[in-house]
């Protein structure tokens, strides 16, 4: 008989007694940083003609290419026609109104500034990207480089929005204002997350993502694990209780050093669930286990955060972590 996730029957209330306080280290009050933050949504909303829009997009090539997807059209004129049809459509006004009712852009700026100050505390040479907020009728969610971050706010309005992007339901769960900054921090972690591209086992992927999640935890110390991981609270509670069983599944099925792309995709990448483990096991569970390994490594070795991010030998991290959770 196949073993099942019996612990999914445990009420979530059992996990509500955790300490809700957080360690806000490092102290960031003395870290000097000015964030270049500009909300472009009013400019987009005020465009009165296709000609005005064409001039605006010509001055904003990132918006033209990545949010209105210029390369997908046979000509620039065709792109402009479609973009104007979107921006002049009556529904787009509802989208604009939702953005300014649901999003607190001052809070978003403050949260990004605080996170970037923490990065600068650990990495003094860090220069935050300029941040632009836009909407495009769900053309794109985020454009990201070291020097520029463009956020499609319409993607992150959450369930209260009049309109939602055409995405799978399990992905929409993470498209909310509360999930936005944690996702940005995970993107930012790539800049500091050393890895060995020559070897990509499931364990390598687990540790890589574990470091990315720990980076996000370090920069957002008061953010819940569920928001950082992109699971709901019940899924996090289930994973915690089932940790020993999950780890045993990977070990018993000889998955840790498996290099097959199909298996990496199955246990690490986006999926609504992983029925190979259990029909209600959430996707990306390998990432969550990698985070637990990394956390245990920090506890066992007393390694500092910056050194952790330079570690490229996943097997060494696992061995030194002494990670071996028990089945409850």
C-alpha positions in Angstrom: 0.0 0.0 0.0 1.3 3.4 -0.9 2.2 5.6 2.0 0.1 8.8 2.1 0.4 12.2 3.6 -1.5 11.4 6.7 -0.4 14.7 8.3 -2.5 16.8 5.9 -5.4 16.0 8.2 -3.8 17.9 11.1 -5.6 21.2 11.7 -3.7 24.3 10.9 -4.6 25.8 14.3 -1.9 23.5 15.8 0.7 25.7 14.1 -0.7 29.1 15.1 1.2 29.3 18.4 4.5 30.1 16.7 6.3 33.3 17.9 5.2 36.0 15.5 8.1 38.3 16.3 11.1 38.5 14.0 14.7 39.3 14.2 15.1 42.4 12.1 18.9 42.1 11.9 20.8 43.7 10.3 20.3 47.3 11.6 19.6 49.3 8.5 18.9 52.8 10.0 22.4 53.9 9.3 22.6 52.5 5.7 22.4 55.3 3.2 20.3 54.5 0.2 18.0 56.5 -2.1 15.8 54.5 -4.3 14.9 55.8 -7.8 11.2 54.9 -7.8 8.8 56.1 -10.5 5.2 55.2 -11.0 4.5 55.4 -14.7 0.9 54.2 -14.5 -0.6 57.8 -14.5 1.4 58.6 -17.7 0.0 55.5 -19.4 -3.5 56.4 -18.2 -3.3 60.0 -19.5 -2.2 59.1 -23.1 -4.8 60.6 -25.4 -3.8 59.2 -28.8 -1.8 56.5 -30.6 0.7 59.1 -31.5 1.2 60.1 -27.9 1.6 56.4 -26.9 4.1 55.8 -29.8 6.3 58.7 -28.5 6.0 57.4 -24.9 7.0 53.9 -25.9 9.9 55.1 -28.1 11.3 56.8 -24.9 10.7 53.6 -22.9 12.1 50.7 -25.0 11.9 48.3 -22.1 8.2 48.9 -21.9 7.8 48.6 -25.6 9.8 45.4 -26.0 9.0 43.5 -22.8 5.5 44.6 -21.8 4.0 45.3 -25.2 6.1 42.6 -26.8 7.1 44.5 -29.9 9.2 41.6 -31.3 6.1 39.4 -31.6 4.5 41.6 -34.2 5.2 41.7 -38.0 5.8 45.5 -37.8 6.0 48.3 -35.2 2.8 49.7 -36.6 1.0 46.5 -35.9 2.4 46.5 -32.3 1.2 50.1 -31.9 -2.2 49.3 -33.1 -2.6 46.5 -30.7 -1.1 48.4 -27.8 -3.4 51.4 -28.4 -6.4 49.0 -28.6 -5.4 47.7 -25.2 -4.8 51.1 -23.5 -7.9 52.7 -25.0 -10.2 49.8 -24.2 -12.7 50.7 -21.4 -11.6 47.7 -19.3 -8.1 49.1 -18.9 -9.5 52.0 -16.8 -10.9 49.4 -14.3 -7.4 47.9 -14.2 -5.9 51.3 -13.5 -8.4 52.0 -10.8 -7.7 48.6 -9.2 -4.0 49.3 -9.1 -4.4 52.5 -7.2 -7.1 51.0 -4.8 -5.3 47.8 -4.1 -1.6 48.8 -4.2 0.0 51.1 -1.6 2.8 52.3 -3.7 4.4 54.2 -0.9 4.5 51.0 1.1 6.0 49.1 -1.9 8.7 51.7 -2.2 9.5 51.5 1.6 9.6 47.7 1.5 12.0 47.7 -1.4 14.2 50.4 0.2 14.4 48.4 3.4 15.3 45.2 1.6 17.9 47.0 -0.6 19.4 48.6 2.5 19.9 45.1 4.0 21.6 44.0 0.8 23.8 47.0 1.0 24.6 46.2 4.6 26.0 42.8 3.5 27.4 44.0 0.1 28.5 47.7 0.4 29.1 48.0 -3.3 25.5 47.1 -4.1 23.6 49.8 -6.1 19.9 49.2 -6.3 18.2 49.2 -9.7 15.9 52.1 -10.7 12.3 50.9 -10.2 9.5 51.7 -12.6 5.9 50.6 -12.1 3.6 50.1 -15.1 0.6 48.3 -16.5 0.1 46.8 -19.9 -3.0 44.7 -19.9 -1.1 41.6 -18.6 1.7 41.9 -21.2 4.4 40.9 -18.7 5.0 40.7 -14.9 8.6 41.8 -14.2 11.6 43.0 -16.2 14.8 42.7 -14.2 18.4 43.7 -14.7 21.1 44.9 -12.2 20.3 48.5 -13.1 16.5 48.4 -13.8 13.4 46.8 -12.4 10.1 47.3 -14.2 7.0 45.9 -12.4 3.8 45.2 -14.2 1.4 46.0 -11.3 -1.6 44.6 -13.1 -0.1 41.1 -12.7 0.0 41.4 -8.9 -3.4 42.7 -7.9 -4.6 39.5 -6.3 -8.1 38.0 -6.0 -9.7 41.4 -5.3 -9.0 42.6 -8.8 -11.7 43.1 -11.4 -9.5 41.3 -13.9 -6.7 38.7 -13.4 -3.9 37.5 -15.8 -4.5 34.4 -17.8 -2.4 32.1 -15.7 -2.9 28.7 -14.0 -4.7 28.9 -10.7 -1.8 27.5 -8.7 0.4 30.4 -10.1 -2.2 33.1 -9.4 -2.0 32.3 -5.7 1.4 34.0 -5.8 0.3 37.0 -7.9 -0.6 39.3 -5.1 0.8 42.5 -3.6 2.2 40.6 -0.6 4.1 38.2 -2.8 5.7 40.9 -5.0 8.7 42.0 -2.9 9.7 38.4 -1.9 9.7 37.4 -5.6 11.9 40.5 -6.4 14.3 39.5 -3.7 14.6 36.0 -5.1 15.4 37.4 -8.5 18.0 39.7 -6.9 19.6 36.7 -5.1 20.9 35.5 -8.5 23.4 38.3 -8.4 25.0 36.9 -5.3 24.2 33.2 -5.5 27.4 31.4 -6.7 26.7 28.1 -8.4 28.5 25.5 -10.5 26.8 25.4 -13.9 28.8 22.3 -15.0 26.9 20.0 -12.7 23.2 20.1 -12.2 21.9 17.3 -10.0 18.7 17.5 -8.1 20.7 18.2 -5.0 22.6 21.1 -6.8 19.2 22.6 -7.7 17.9 22.1 -4.1 20.8 23.9 -2.6 20.8 26.7 -5.2 17.1 27.4 -4.5 17.6 26.9 -0.8 20.3 29.7 -0.8 17.9 31.9 -2.9 15.2 31.4 -0.3 17.6 32.1 2.6 18.8 35.2 0.9 15.1 36.3 0.7 14.6 35.5 4.4 17.8 37.5 5.3 16.5 40.6 3.4 12.9 40.3 4.5 13.3 39.1 8.1 9.7 39.8 9.1 8.0 38.1 6.1 6.4 34.8 6.6 7.8 31.6 5.2 4.6 31.0 3.3 5.1 34.3 1.4 8.8 33.6 0.7 8.1 30.1 -0.5 4.9 30.9 -2.3 2.9 28.3 -0.4 -0.1 28.9 1.7 0.1 28.5 5.4 -1.4 25.0 5.4 1.1 23.8 2.8 4.0 25.1 4.9 2.6 23.4 8.0 2.2 20.2 6.1 5.7 20.3 4.7 7.1 20.9 8.2 5.3 17.9 9.7 6.2 15.7 6.7 9.8 16.7 6.4 11.2 13.4 7.4 8.9 11.5 5.0 9.8 13.9 2.2 13.5 13.6 2.7 13.2 9.8 2.9 11.4 9.8 -0.4 14.3 11.6 -2.1 16.9 9.3 -0.5 15.1 6.0 -1.0 14.4 6.8 -4.7 18.1 7.8 -5.3 17.0 11.3 -6.5 19.7 13.5 -4.9 22.3 12.9 -7.5 19.9 12.3 -10.4 20.8 14.5 -13.4 17.8 13.7 -15.6 16.1 17.0 -16.7 12.7 15.4 -16.4 13.2 14.6 -12.7 14.7 18.0 -12.0 11.6 19.5 -13.5 9.3 17.1 -11.6 10.6 17.9 -8.1 12.2 21.3 -8.4 10.3 23.4 -11.0 6.8 24.8 -11.3 4.0 22.2 -11.0 0.6 22.4 -9.3 1.4 19.3 -7.3 3.8 16.3 -7.2 1.5 13.3 -7.4 4.6 11.0 -7.6 5.0 11.8 -3.8 1.3 12.5 -3.0 -1.6 14.0 -4.9 -1.6 17.0 -2.5 2.2 17.5 -2.3 2.8 21.0 -3.6 5.1 21.7 -6.5 8.7 22.9 -5.9 9.0 20.8 -2.8 12.6 20.2 -3.7 13.2 23.9 -3.3 11.7 23.8 0.2 13.8 20.9 1.2 16.9 22.7 -0.1 16.0 25.7 2.1 15.8 23.4 5.1 19.2 21.9 4.3 20.7 25.4 4.0 19.2 26.5 7.3 20.6 23.4 9.0 24.0 24.1 7.4 24.0 27.6 8.9 23.1 26.2 12.3 25.7 23.4 12.3 28.6 25.3 10.8 28.1 28.8 12.2 28.8 30.0 8.7 28.0 33.6 8.0 25.5 34.6 5.4 27.9 36.0 2.8 30.0 32.8 2.9 26.9 30.7 2.4 26.1 32.5 -0.8 29.6 31.6 -2.2 29.2 27.8 -1.6 29.0 25.9 -4.9 29.5 22.3 -3.7 26.0 21.1 -2.8 27.2 17.8 -1.5 29.6 19.5 0.9 26.7 21.7 2.2 24.5 18.6 2.7 27.3 16.7 4.5 28.3 19.5 6.8 24.6 20.3 7.6 24.1 16.9 9.1 20.6 17.1 7.7 18.5 14.1 8.6 15.0 15.0 9.7 13.0 12.3 11.4 9.6 11.1 10.3 7.0 12.2 12.8 
